């Protein structure tokens, strides 16, 4: 297999994996902390967004400021979404009652 075919296969596999993830009905596994599980997966997905920008630069033969900026924006949006989604999972602060 030549390098060109290998790259096509890698891109196709990445596309298929992301498409499958988009169709999945995802639920946090039992006995796993939902906060950590969700945060880890969304952080990894944000890193994927940055890697897509890197891959595009490699395949196009050079960096593109617009692609780089959009990849960073997508990664940032995913992290913001993670933060927004996980805020309700945190326990509310309880009022401290001093007993005398």
SESE-410114 format. One line per 2 residues: number of its first residue (from 1); their letters; for each residue x, y, z of N, C-alpha, C, CB. Coordinates in pm, whole numbers, always signed. Glycine has a CB too. Layout:
! residues N
NUM = A = X Y Z X Y Z X Y Z X Y Z; ...
END
This chain:
! residues 100
1 = XX = +86 -118 +0 +0 +0 +0 +89 +123 +0 -97 +1 +123; +59 +217 -87 +140 +337 -93 +97 +439 +12 +133 +399 -233
3 = XX = +179 +541 +28 +152 +642 +131 +22 +716 +105 +268 +742 +138; -8 +742 -23 -131 +810 -57 -254 +731 -11 -138 +835 -208
5 = XX = -252 +602 -34 -364 +517 +8 -372 +509 +160 -350 +375 -52; -258 +503 +226 -256 +499 +372 -320 +625 +429 -111 +484 +424
7 = XX = -287 +742 +373 -346 +867 +421 -497 +869 +396 -280 +988 +352; -539 +823 +279 -683 +815 +251 -753 +726 +354 -709 +762 +109
9 = XX = -692 +613 +383 -750 +521 +480 -758 +582 +619 -669 +393 +486; -655 +656 +658 -656 +721 +788 -767 +826 +798 -520 +786 +816
11 = XX = -780 +907 +693 -883 +1011 +693 -1021 +946 +693 -867 +1105 +571; -1040 +843 +614 -1168 +773 +609 -1201 +711 +745 -1166 +664 +498
13 = XX = -1103 +651 +808 -1124 +590 +940 -1162 +695 +1044 -999 +514 +984; -1095 +809 +1039 -1127 +918 +1133 -1270 +966 +1110 -1027 +1035 +1118
15 = XX = -1307 +982 +985 -1442 +1025 +952 -1545 +924 +1003 -1458 +1045 +801; -1521 +797 +978 -1613 +693 +1022 -1625 +689 +1175 -1568 +556 +970
17 = XX = -1513 +705 +1242 -1516 +703 +1389 -1597 +821 +1444 -1371 +707 +1446; -1577 +939 +1388 -1652 +1056 +1434 -1800 +1043 +1399 -1596 +1184 +1373
19 = XX = -1831 +988 +1282 -1971 +968 +1245 -2037 +870 +1340 -1982 +918 +1100; -1967 +764 +1374 -2021 +665 +1468 -2045 +727 +1605 -1926 +545 +1480
21 = XX = -1953 +810 +1648 -1968 +879 +1776 -2091 +969 +1774 -1842 +961 +1810; -2112 +1037 +1661 -2228 +1125 +1648 -2360 +1050 +1653 -2219 +1201 +1521
23 = XX = -2361 +926 +1610 -2484 +844 +1610 -2504 +768 +1740 -2481 +745 +1494; -2402 +760 +1822 -2406 +676 +1942 -2503 +733 +2046 -2266 +663 +2003
25 = XX = -2563 +643 +2116 -2641 +680 +2234 -2548 +655 +2351 -2777 +597 +2247; -2490 +761 +2401 -2385 +749 +2501 -2442 +767 +2640 -2273 +850 +2475
27 = XX = -2406 +677 +2727 -2443 +687 +2867 -2318 +659 +2949 -2559 +589 +2903; -2306 +730 +3055 -2193 +710 +3145 -2197 +567 +3199 -2195 +813 +3260
29 = XX = -2086 +496 +3191 -2084 +360 +3244 -2112 +359 +3395 -1948 +294 +3216; -2168 +249 +3441 -2197 +233 +3584 -2067 +238 +3664 -2272 +100 +3611
31 = XX = -2077 +287 +3785 -1963 +295 +3877 -1851 +386 +3827 -1909 +158 +3903; -1886 +483 +3743 -1787 +580 +3693 -1840 +719 +3725 -1761 +563 +3538
33 = XX = -1753 +805 +3772 -1792 +941 +3803 -1828 +1014 +3674 -1678 +1015 +3878; -1953 +1058 +3664 -2001 +1122 +3539 -1923 +1249 +3508 -2150 +1154 +3550
35 = XX = -1889 +1326 +3608 -1814 +1450 +3586 -1680 +1419 +3519 -1791 +1524 +3720; -1603 +1328 +3577 -1472 +1295 +3521 -1485 +1232 +3383 -1397 +1200 +3615
37 = XX = -1580 +1142 +3367 -1600 +1072 +3241 -1633 +1171 +3129 -1711 +967 +3254; -1730 +1259 +3154 -1770 +1357 +3053 -1657 +1455 +3023 -1894 +1433 +3101
39 = XX = -1592 +1503 +3127 -1484 +1600 +3108 -1370 +1539 +3028 -1432 +1649 +3243; -1333 +1416 +3058 -1225 +1350 +2986 -1257 +1335 +2838 -1195 +1214 +3047
41 = XX = -1379 +1288 +2808 -1416 +1267 +2668 -1426 +1397 +2591 -1548 +1192 +2660; -1484 +1499 +2652 -1495 +1627 +2583 -1359 +1694 +2566 -1589 +1720 +2658
43 = XX = -1271 +1679 +2664 -1135 +1732 +2648 -1064 +1663 +2532 -1054 +1713 +2779; -1082 +1532 +2523 -1019 +1457 +2413 -1077 +1501 +2278 -1039 +1305 +2433
45 = XX = -1205 +1525 +2273 -1268 +1571 +2150 -1216 +1710 +2111 -1421 +1573 +2166; -1191 +1795 +2209 -1132 +1926 +2180 -992 +1910 +2120 -1126 +2013 +2308
47 = XX = -916 +1814 +2172 -783 +1788 +2115 -794 +1736 +1972 -705 +1687 +2203; -898 +1656 +1946 -921 +1608 +1809 -943 +1726 +1716 -1043 +1511 +1804
49 = XX = -1020 +1825 +1760 -1045 +1943 +1676 -913 +2011 +1638 -1137 +2044 +1750; -824 +2023 +1734 -693 +2085 +1705 -613 +1998 +1608 -613 +2107 +1834
51 = XX = -621 +1867 +1625 -548 +1775 +1537 -602 +1779 +1394 -556 +1633 +1591; -732 +1803 +1380 -789 +1816 +1246 -726 +1935 +1175 -943 +1832 +1252
53 = XX = -707 +2043 +1246 -640 +2160 +1188 -498 +2128 +1147 -640 +2276 +1286; -427 +2055 +1233 -289 +2014 +1201 -286 +1923 +1079 -226 +1943 +1322
55 = XX = -379 +1828 +1074 -383 +1735 +961 -413 +1809 +831 -489 +1627 +986; -504 +1904 +838 -536 +1982 +717 -414 +2057 +668 -652 +2080 +745
57 = XX = -337 +2113 +760 -215 +2185 +720 -116 +2090 +655 -151 +2253 +841; -101 +1972 +711 -9 +1873 +655 -51 +1832 +515 +0 +1751 +747
59 = XX = -179 +1798 +499 -228 +1751 +370 -231 +1861 +265 -365 +1691 +386; -253 +1985 +307 -258 +2098 +213 -120 +2150 +179 -343 +2210 +270
61 = XX = -21 +2105 +252 +116 +2149 +223 +156 +2278 +293 +132 +2168 +78; +79 +2322 +388 +117 +2442 +463 +4 +2489 +551 +158 +2553 +368
63 = XX = +39 +2573 +643 -58 +2624 +740 -150 +2725 +673 +14 +2689 +861; -268 +2735 +727 -366 +2834 +683 -421 +2899 +809 -481 +2769 +596
65 = XX = -403 +3029 +820 -444 +3099 +942 -594 +3082 +971 -411 +3246 +931; -675 +3080 +865 -818 +3064 +884 -852 +2926 +939 -892 +3088 +752
67 = XX = -792 +2822 +882 -817 +2686 +931 -767 +2672 +1074 -747 +2581 +841; -648 +2725 +1102 -596 +2719 +1239 -690 +2788 +1337 -456 +2785 +1247
69 = XX = -739 +2906 +1299 -829 +2981 +1387 -959 +2906 +1410 -858 +3119 +1328; -1014 +2848 +1305 -1140 +2775 +1319 -1123 +2648 +1403 -1195 +2738 +1181
71 = XX = -1011 +2581 +1388 -984 +2462 +1470 -974 +2502 +1617 -853 +2392 +1425; -906 +2613 +1646 -896 +2661 +1784 -1033 +2702 +1837 -799 +2780 +1794
73 = XX = -1113 +2769 +1752 -1248 +2810 +1794 -1334 +2689 +1826 -1314 +2894 +1685; -1325 +2585 +1744 -1403 +2463 +1770 -1358 +2398 +1900 -1389 +2364 +1653
75 = XX = -1228 +2388 +1920 -1176 +2329 +2044 -1223 +2409 +2165 -1021 +2323 +2041; -1219 +2540 +2154 -1263 +2627 +2264 -1413 +2611 +2289 -1231 +2774 +2232
77 = XX = -1491 +2601 +2182 -1636 +2583 +2196 -1668 +2451 +2266 -1705 +2588 +2059; -1594 +2346 +2233 -1615 +2216 +2298 -1584 +2224 +2446 -1529 +2107 +2231
79 = XX = -1474 +2290 +2480 -1437 +2304 +2621 -1540 +2389 +2695 -1296 +2367 +2635; -1588 +2495 +2631 -1693 +2576 +2695 -1819 +2494 +2717 -1725 +2701 +2609
81 = XX = -1854 +2414 +2618 -1972 +2328 +2630 -1955 +2229 +2744 -1998 +2253 +2497; -1833 +2176 +2754 -1804 +2085 +2866 -1826 +2156 +2997 -1659 +2031 +2857
83 = XX = -1772 +2275 +3009 -1785 +2350 +3133 -1930 +2381 +3165 -1705 +2480 +3126; -2006 +2424 +3063 -2148 +2455 +3083 -2228 +2332 +3121 -2206 +2518 +2957
85 = XX = -2198 +2221 +3056 -2274 +2098 +3082 -2244 +2040 +3219 -2243 +1995 +2975; -2125 +2062 +3267 -2085 +1999 +3392 -2116 +2083 +3514 -1940 +1969 +3388
87 = XX = -2147 +2209 +3497 -2178 +2294 +3612 -2293 +2238 +3693 -2211 +2436 +3565; -2404 +2192 +3630 -2513 +2136 +3712 -2475 +2008 +3786 -2632 +2109 +3624
89 = XX = -2369 +1942 +3743 -2329 +1818 +3809 -2258 +1844 +3941 -2241 +1737 +3718; -2208 +1965 +3958 -2136 +1995 +4081 -2237 +2014 +4195 -2047 +2120 +4064
91 = XX = -2199 +1972 +4311 -2287 +1987 +4426 -2301 +2134 +4462 -2233 +1907 +4546; -2422 +2176 +4492 -2441 +2316 +4531 -2374 +2343 +4665 -2591 +2351 +4539
93 = XX = -2323 +2463 +4678 -2260 +2501 +4804 -2368 +2511 +4911 -2183 +2637 +4790; -2339 +2455 +5025 -2435 +2459 +5135 -2399 +2573 +5229 -2438 +2323 +5212
95 = XX = -2503 +2627 +5280 -2481 +2735 +5377 -2421 +2676 +5504 -2613 +2811 +5409; -2327 +2746 +5557 -2262 +2702 +5680 -2342 +2754 +5798 -2114 +2750 +5687
97 = XX = -2379 +2663 +5883 -2456 +2700 +6003 -2366 +2681 +6123 -2587 +2615 +6017; -2350 +2787 +6198 -2269 +2779 +6320 -2361 +2752 +6437 -2186 +2910 +6342
99 = XX = -2328 +2647 +6510 -2407 +2613 +6629 -2331 +2656 +6752 -2440 +2461 +6634; -2403 +2712 +6841 -2338 +2757 +6966 -2392 +2682 +7085 -2357 +2906 +6987
END
